[in-house]
Amino acid sequence: MNSQNKELSFRISSGLKNLIGRDLISDRYIAVFELVKNSYDAGASKATISFEQSDDGTERIIISDNGCGMTYADIINKWLFVAYSEKKPQHRQQSSFRDKIKREVAGAKGVGRFSCDRLGALLTLVTKTEQDKYANRVEVNWNTFELDDTEEFVNIPVHYSITEDLPSGFKSGTTLIIEQLREEWDRDALLRLKRSLMKLISPDANEGELPFDIELIVESERENDDKTLKKTGINPDRDIVNGIIHNDIFEKLNIKTTCIEVNISPDGELISSKLTDRGEYIFSVVERNRQYRELQDISIVVFYLNQSAKVSFTRQMGGVTPKSYGSVFIYKNGFRINPYGDPGQDFFGIDQRKAQGWRRFLGTREIMGRISIKGENDQFVETTSRAHGFIRTKAVESLTTFFIEKVLKVLEKYVVNLIGWGEPLKSDPTHTISPEEVGEQIISQFITSIDSKDIVRIDYNPALLSRNDEKQESLTTSLKKLESAAEQAKDEGLISLAQNLKRRTEAIVSQNLELEEENAVQERKLAKAYREGQAREKQIYFLQGSANQNVTNLINGFHSIYTLTDASKGYINYLREILAPIELENKDFVLSIIGQIYQANEKAHKLSDLAIHGNQSLKQSGVNSVYDFIRQYIDEGLTMQGLKYDLVPSNEAFNCKFDASSIGVIIDNIASNSIKAGATVLQIKMSETAKYVEIVFSDNGIGLDESIDPSTLFEWGFSSNVKKKGFGIGLYHIKQLIDEMKGSVNIDTSYHDGFRLVVRLKK
């Protein structure tokens, strides 16, 4: 046998088609994403995705755009050239149209066209440039690549022809007609596609660039869309199939909560951070980027989801909770990188970190936002499958550290350590801290938490400063630290910055002192006028203030009672949980005694809550206006969060005998049951007879199961709320309190739009 030196070459089986097509892109939604990305990269301002059904019942998908289109040479040298992409950096200079498109490209793998194979067996591509007289037409039967794996890939023919115009009617662009679909697209699948596409494009993708709209068109779903639009509690963008696809970003919901924005400049030299709270500007800082040199041209926006924000989000999204929507999404050049941000995906290890200190750290359920990576940023390379995020590189690792250190930790320091969101104050559980109350601590934190030699510029809201001498001393100390660090570094620019900041702060404080003196004079005049106007015909239950130091001390004592009874409530619930599975003699009697303790504790808890708000007549004697009490109870924000309270207006007083703390507990128990039943509105309507005042509570929840006897709901220990594992004392408790006031309560079984409870109190 003669040995001979020679050069060999690879042969390519037709089976390659599956490796880079259907087998690689296993998700049909991602396959659609890839084709839409191609339209975006072609400079299109619009892409339409149509699902059509022919007369014989077969379905097809048509994706059209008005981009630059392809010439015959482009088809031969680019589209049919497997794994070639002119979007790659080395090919962009050779592009015939790239300079005309004011966008960074979203894809650069050269295999996105094989997404068509994932969707259907037959593809017809029709494409045309503005200069071409005719449109180019290519027909591909993907099944022919699967007939014989020994056949060479390049030997499988595709049919080419020309045609007059694009099927879409656009002057230029590309249309993909996909037939013999591999899966059925029912309404649920179409809605899932639309909701996924709503997250596909970053909301800041169009800033300074060409606009880009995606429209989903499914004529067979028009009738169902019309029916859905007539329903209440839906989100039109998410719950109907047809229409322009809008990004349902958090900003558009206009929910007032805490937001942090962090940007790395395009050259990677500077990091700028800005914090806002409930729509108010708090502070901003610009620093030199010394530690994260692999990162440039990156923008991050993250919102903190307090309980109020979660409720608002769910209501505006038509019932979609933040937990089921997602957390922090990542975009590159305008398009989302899957699966970052999906529920259960924790790219940054946020939840694992939270588990180590759950009270000090935030988890994925408490934040929502996006990371936008712009420009070339070639170290951020998406996996070919499009379903597994970025290939791990040094830049990707650096982004993880940057997010934790410069975004999440800063947000945590503010919302957890300073504002204390979600943790009621021990001194006043009903109070929510405002930024002005801890302004000096905020300023001190962002001045001293950054290496002074890296500070380029700092700014803050002047309203954060107060006259409090102790806090002012903390601020002065922070400013001195900054000035001292600047002098030690012998940095003239930083020294000047520190001195300017010091002068500005002193000027603001001085101005605040003058304004406070003027305000004090005006407040004294207003207080006098207020006292003179105190005489009222109707009883005022919540006076919002203390007349003297003795009252102040008394209210401070009620704060302690409130905190202790709240803790007792937790212990009582824990005790019931322990006893529930245990077999005891006279168990029902023991649990009923615990129930009485719970009821007494609830009344003490509510009594202290009302006293904290300045109630001067908690123990009623004689008759009073229950309408005024409930109206003011709602206005003062004493009701449970999570419901809209609709008190039907009336000019009647509805005077009767009632106990203020008991009415408060009754409202809270009814509201709690409504929230558990999925209600969003609790209506309260009053009427009266010769002997009674009738209060009707109606919600729009799931209502009462027909299999349940309404009379049993008032029995001790009965609960219709199996999923929530209720202890069955809510309605029992309500009945006990109403019995004490010599009233009555019953369930209106004729009401079918939710749950209705009718309470009667004696006049």
N, C-alpha and C positions, 0 to 999 in steps of 0.2 A: 504494500500500500504506500503510495507516494504522499508525503506530507507537502503541503503547499501553503505559503503565506498569502492570504487574501482578505479583503474587507467584506464583512457581512452586514446585513441590515435587517431590522425588525419587519415582520409581516403583521398586518392588523386584521383581526377577524371581524366579521360583521357583528359579532357579539359585543363589540365595544359600544355599540349604540345603547344597549341596556345599561352598561356600567356607568355611562355619563348621562343617561336619561332617566328612564323609569325607575331603575333600581337605586340611583343616587338621590334623586329628588322624590322622596317617597310620600310627601305631603302635597295634596292637590291644591291647597290654598297657597303654599309657597310657590308652586308651579305658576299660578296666576300672578303672584308677586313678581316673579322673575320677568315675565313677559311685560308687565306694566313698567318695570324698571327700564327695560329696553326702550319703551316709548319715551320715558323721561329723558334717557340718555341721548335719544335722537332729536331732542329739542322740541318735543311736542308741547303744546299748551293744553291739549285735551286728549284723553283716552277713553274710549267707550268699551264696556264689557257687556255683550248681549248674549242672552240665552234664548235660542229660537227653536221652535218645533215645526217640522215640515208636515205636509199633508199625510204622509205615511206614518207619522208618529215618532220618527227619529229626531233626536235632538242634536244641536250643534252649538258651539261657542264661537263667537266672533269678537275678536279684540282688534279695534281700529284706533289709529292715532293720526294726527296731522303734523308729524315730525318731518325730518328732511328726506326720508325715504332712501332707497338704494338704487344705484344704476346696475346695469348688467355686469359691469366690471366688479362692482361691490359684491354682487351675489357670488361670482366665481371666486374672487380673491379673498373674500372675507366671510360671508355667511356660510359658504360650503367648505370653508377652511376650518376644520375641527380644532377647537381650543385656541384659535386665533382671536384676539380682541384688540381693536384699535384703541380701546379705552386704557390699555396698559400704558404706563409712562413712556416706554421706549417706542411706542407706535403713534403717540399723539401728534408728533410733529408731522407725520405723514398723512394725517387725516384730511380729507377733502372738505369736511364741514365743521370740524371741531372749533375752529376759531369763531364761527358764526354763533355758536351756542354759549350763552353766558351762564353756564352751569358747570359744577364739578360732577364727574360721572359717578353713578351709584354702583355699577358693576364692572368687573374687569377680568372675569374668568374665561369667557369665550365659550361657555357651555349652556348658557341660559336658554338658547334656542331649543335645546333638547327637552325643555319643560313641556313643549307641545306634545311630546310622546307620552308624558305622564298623564295628560288630559284626554287624549284620544288617538286612535290608530291612523287617521288620515289628516293630513295638513295641506291646506292650500294657502300659499303666501302670495299676496299681491302688493307690489311696492312701486312707488314712483317718486322721482324728484321733480322739482319745479321746472327744470330744464328739459326733462324727457317729454317726448310727444306721446308715447305710449307707456302703459304700465307693464311691469315685468311680472310674470306669473310662474310660480314654482309649485309643483305638486309632489308630495312625499307620502308614500305608504310605509309607515314604520314597521309594519308586519313583515315586509319583504326582507328586512335585516335579520329576521329571526328564523327564516326557513332553513338555513344551512350555515352553521358556525364555521365551516371550513372555507366559506366564500370570503374573498377579500372585501374589506369595508369599502374600498374605493371603487369596487366593481359593481356595487349596487346602484342602479340608475335612478335618477329623479327626473321628472318631466318638466321642461321649460317651454313657455310660450309667451306671447304678448297679448294684451287686451286694451280696449279703448281707455277706460277710466278705472279709478279706484272704486270699489263697492261702497265705500263710506261717503263718497261725494267730495272728499277733501281734495285740494289741488295737489297736495303732496302728502307723503306719509306711507304707512304700512298697515295692511289688514291681514290678520291671521284667521283663517276659517278652519276650525277643528271639528272633525266629525268622527262617528263611531266612538262615542265617549266611553271611557272605561268605567265611570261610576255615574249613578243617578244623582241629580242635583234637585232635591226637594226644597221646600220653603225653608226648613230649618238649616239646610246646608247653605242656601243662598244668603240667609240672614247672618250666618256665621262668617261667610266670605265678606259680606259688607262690613260687619263689625271688626273683622281683622284688617280690612283695607282702611278703616277709619284710623287705625293706629300705624298704618304703613308709612305715611308721609309725615315728617316732622313739621310742626306748626311754623317753624322759622325757616323752612326750606326755600320759600319763595321770596325771602327778604333780599331785595336788590337784584332779583333774577326774574326770569320769565315765569308767569303764573302756570300752574299745572292742575287741571281738574280731572277727576275720574268720575265717570257716570256709569251706574249699573242699570241695564235695561232688560226687563223680563216682562213682556206683554201678558203672559199667562197669569202673572201675579197681580195685575192691576186691580182686579175685583177684590182680592183678599186684602190688598193695601187699603182700599177705600173702606172696607169693613173695620180694619184695625184702627184707622184714623178716627173713627167714631167712638172708640173706647176711651175711657178716662185713665189717667195714670201711666200713659205710654210716652216714650221718647220718639218723636217722629223720625229723627235721624237714624235710630237704631232698630226700630220695630217695623219699618216698612222696607220692602225690597228695592223698589225703583227710586232713582234720584241721584243727584250729585252727592258724592261721598265727602262728608266733612269730618275733619279731625276733632274728636270730642275731648280736647285737651282741658286740663283743669282750669286754666285761666278763663276760658269761655264761660265756665259755670259761675264765675264771679263770686266765689266763696271766700269770705274774709278769714284768712288764717295766716300763719307765719310762713314766710317764703325766703329762701336763700338763693342768690344767683352768684355763681362763680365762673369766671372766664379766664382762659389762658390766651394771651395775645397770639396773633398769627405767627409771629417770629419766636414765640416761646419765652420771651424775655420777662414778661410781667404777668402777675396773677391779680385779678381784681375781684373783690367780694362785696356783695351788697345784701343787707338784711332788711326786710319789711315785715311788719306785724299788723294784721287786720287792716291792711290798706295804708298804713302809716310808715313812712321812711324811718328807719332806725339808725343805721350807720353804714359806711362803706370804707374800704381800705384797698390801696394798691400797693403791692410789694414785689420785689424782684424775685424771679423764679430761679433759685439756685439748686434746689433738690430734685426737681422733676424735669430734667432737660430733655427727656424723650418725648415730652408732650408739648404740643402747640396747636393753636386754633381749635380750642375745645370750649364749649359752653355747657354749663350745668344749671338746671333749675329744679329745685326740690321744695315741695310743700309739706308742712307738718299737718297731719290729720288728727286734730282733736275730735272729741266726740261730736261736737256741733258740726264740724266740717264733714264728718262721715255721714251724719244724718242728712245734711244738705246735698251731698254728693249722690246718695242713694235715691233721694226724692227726685232730683233733677235728671237722673239717669234712668228713670222709669223702673226703679227697683233693683238696679245693679249695684251691689255693694263694692266698696274699694277692695275688699279681700278677693272677690271674684273677678275684678277688673284687671288688677296688676299693680306693680310698684314702680320701679325706676327703669324706664325703657332707654335703649341705646340706639342712636341714629348715626349713620355715616353718610355725609353728603345728601341729606334729606330723606334717606330711606332707612326704615327700621332694620336692625340686625336681630334676627330671631335666635334664641328664644328669650333674650334678656327682657325682664319686666313681666313675663307671664306669671300667673299665680303659681307658687311653689318653686319658682326659679330664684335663687339667691346667689347671684354672681359675686357679690362683695362679701359674703359670709356675715351679713347683717344679723340674721336671726340667731346664728350660732354665738355671735358676740353678745347679743341681748340676753341669751340664756345664762351668761356668766354674771350679769348684773342687771336684771330686768327692770329695776326701778330707775337705774341711772342711764340706760341705753334705749335707743329707739329700734323698733323692728320693721320689717317690710310692710306690716299692716298699718303702720303709723306714718309712713311717708309715701309720697307719690311724686314723680317728676320724670325728667329726661336728661340724657347726656347727648349732646350733638357734637360729632367729630366732623370737622370740615377740612377742605383742601385735600392735598394728596395723601398725607398721613399713611404712607405705604407700609408702616409697621403694624397697622390695623388691617389684617387680612382675614376676610370671611372664609369659613370652611366651604368647600365645594358643594357640600350637601345642603347648605343654606339653613340648616336646622340646628346647628351646634355652635353658633356664635363665632367668635374670633379664634384663629390659631393662636396659641399662647406664645407671646413674644415678650421681650423686655418692656416694651411700651404698654402692653396690656397689663402686665404685672404692676407697672408704675401707676397706671390709671386706677387700679384697685386701691393702692395705698393713698393716692391723692384724694380719692373720693372719701375715704374714711377720715383722713386727717384734716382736710381743708373744707369739707362740706358737712359730713355727718356729725363730727365732733363739735364743730362750731354751732350747728343747729341744736345739738343736744345741750350744750352749755347754756344756750339761751332759753329753750322751752322747758328744760327739766330743772336746771339749777337756779335760773333767775326768775322766769315767769311761773314755773311750777304747774304747767298745764296738766290737768287730769288729777292733780293732787290737791284736795281742798285745804285751805289754811286751817291750822288748828285753832287759831284765834277767831276765824270767821269762815266757816266752810262754804258760805254762800257767795263769798267775794272772789272775783277774778282779778288777778294782779294786772295792772296796766304798765306799759313800758316806762311811763314817767315816774312810777314809784321806785323803780330800780335803775333809773337812768345812769346814775354815776357808776354803779356796778357794771353796767353794760359797757360804758366808755372805758372804765378801768380794765375790763377784760380784753377788749380788742386792742388797746394800746400796749398792754404788757404781755399778751400771748404771742406776739410776733417779734422776731429778732429785730431790734431797733435799727440795725445796719441795713436791713432789707426794706424798711418802710420808705415808700416814695410819696404817698399822699394818703391822708386820712380825713374823714368828714363824718359828721353826725348831726342828728336832729337837735337843734338848740332847745326844743321843748323838753328834752330829757333831763335838763338841769333843774334842780330845785334848790330851795333855801336851806334845806336840812343841813345843819352845821357838821354833823357827824359824817354824812355821806359826802358833803363838800370836801371834807378833809381827805376822804378816800380818793376823790378825784384829783385833788391837789397833789397827793402823794404819787399818784400814777403819772401825772404830768412831770413831776420832779424826776421820777425814774427815767422817763423818756429823755428829758433834758440832760440828765447825768450820763446816760448811755451815749448820747450824741457827742458830748464833750470828751468822753473816754475814747470814742472812736475817731475823734478829731475830724469828723465829717462836717464840713461847713454847711453843706446843703441840709443835713439832718438837724444841725443846731438851729439853723434858720427856721426850719419846719417846726421844731419844738417850741421855739420862742413865739412864732406866729400863732400856734395853737394855744399857747398859754395866754397871750394877749387877747385872743378871740374869746376864750373861755371866761376870762376875768370880765371882759366887756359884757358878755351875755349875762353873767351872774349879776353884775352891777345893774344892768337894765332890768333883770328879773326882780331885784329888790325894790326898785322904784315902782315897777308895775304892781308888785304885791302890796306896797303901801297904799297906792291908789285904789287897788281892789278892796283892801280892808275897809277903807272909808265908805266905798260904795256898798260893800256887804252889810255894814252896820245900818245904812239907810234902808236897804232892802229888807233886812231882818225886822226893822221897826215896822215897815209897811206890811210885812207878812204877818206879824203878830196882831196888827190892827184888823187884818182881814180874816182872822181865825174863826169868827162866828159862822157856823154853817147849819143848814137845815138837816143835812144828812150826816150820819155818824161817819167819822174818818177812822179807819182801823189801823192804818200804817202811817205813823207820823214821821218816820224817817229822821230820827234825831234824838238827842238827849238834852233834857232841860238843865241838868246840873250834874255835879260829880257823883252824887249818890246814885242817880239813874245810870250813869256810865258804869259805875262799879257793879250795879245790878245786872246790866246787860252783859258785862264781862263774865259774870257768874253764869248767866244763861249760855254763853259760849261754851263753858266747861260742861254744862249739862248736855248741850247738843252733841259735843264730841263723845262724852261717855255713853249716852244713850245710843249713839250710832255704833259704837264699839259693842255695846250689849246686844244690839240687834244681830250683829255678826256672830256673837257667841251663841245666841239662842238658835239661830239657823244651823250652826254647826252642831249643836246639841241634838236638834231634830234629825239631822243627817245621820248622826251616830246611832240614835235610838231606832230609826226606821227599820233596819234589817234585823234587829234583835227581838227575840220572843220574850216578852215580859208578862207577868201576871198584872192585871189592871193597866195594861199598856195604854188603852184609850183614855183612862182617867189621868194618867201621867201626862200624856200628850195634851189633853185639854187644859191641864194646869199650866203647862208650858205656853199654851196658846193665850191664856189669860195674862201671863207675865209679858208675853209679846205685845198684847194689845195695850197693856198699861205702859209699857216702854215706848210704844209708838205714840201714844198720846203725850207723854212727857217730852219725847223728841220733837213732836210738832209744836207743842206749847213753847218750848225754848226757841224753836225756829221763828215763830211769830213774835216772840218777845224781842229777839235780836233785831227785828225790823221795826221796833218802836211801838208795838201794839199797846195801847194804854188801857184797854178794856177787854182782856182776854176771857175772863169768866163773866158770861152774860147774865144779867138779871133783867127780867122783863122781855119785851120783844124788840127786835132790831131788824135792819134790812139785810136779809141773806143775799139779795142781789148785789148790794154794794160791797159786801164782804167778798163774794166770789169774784166780782169784777176787779177789785183791788188786789186780791190774791193772785190773779192772773197777771195784772199789770206790773206787780212787783217782782215777777219772775220766780215766784215760789213754787210754781208747778214743775212737774217732771219734764225733762228735756226729751224731744223726740216726737212731739205731737203739736199740731196746730190747734189752739183752743178757740172755739167759735162760740162766744157768749152772745146769744140772740139779743139785740138791743131792746130796751124797754124803759119807759118813763115811770113805771110802777116801782114802789119800794120793796114789795113782797116781804113785809114785816112778819116775823114769827119768832118762836123761841128756839134758839140753837146754841150749841157750844162751838166756839171758833176752832179749837184744836181738833175736835171731832170732824167738822166739815173739811178741814184741811187734810186729815188722814183719809177721809172718804174719797175726796177728789184724787188724791195720790194713788189709792188702791184701784180706782176705776181706770185711771190713766195707765197704770202699770199693766192691767189686764188688756187694755186696748192695744198697747204697744206690742205685747206678746202675740196678739191676734193679727198683727200686721197692719193695724190702722195707722192712718196719717193725720186724721182729723177727729177731734172730739167736740161735738156740738152740745151746748148746755142751754136749755130753753126752759123758761119758767111760766107758770100760770097759777091761778089761785081760785079757791072756792070760799065758801063762808067759814069753813073750819080749817082748811089746810092750804099750805103753799106747796105746789107740786114742782119738782125739779126733774127734768127729763135729760138723761145723759145718752147720747147716740153717737156711735163711732162707725167707721166705714171698713172695719176689719172683716175677717172671714166669717164672723157670726157664730151662732151656736149649732153644733152638730145635731141633726134631727134625731139621732138615737139617744140623746141625753134628755132626761127628765129635768126641766128647769127648776123644779122645787128642790131637787137634791143639791143644787149648786150652793145653797145656803147652809148645807150641813157641814159640820166640822170634818175636816180632812178630805173632802171631795174636791178633786181637781179635774177639769176637762182638758187641761193643758199638759198632755202626756209628754210631748216632745221636749217642753221646757222643764219637765219634772217639777211642776209647782207643788207646794205643800197643801194647797186646797184650803187656805184660810182667808184669802182676799175677800170673797163675797160673804163668808161667815163673819169676818171681822166687820165688814160694812153693816151687816144686819144688826150685830150687837150694838154698835155705836148709835144706829138709828133707833133701836129699841130704847136705849138709854134716854134719848131725846123725845120719847113717846111718839115716834113716827112709824112709818111703814115703808117697805121696799118690795118691789116685784119686778120680774123680767117681762118685757113686752114681746110675747112670742109671735105677734102679728108682723113684727118688723123684720124684713128680710134683706136689708142692704148693709147689714153688719150686726151690731149688738146694741140693744137699748135697755136701759135700766131706769125705772121710775121711782123716785123718792118723794115721800110726802111728810112734811113737817107741820106740827100743830101750830096754829096761830096763838 
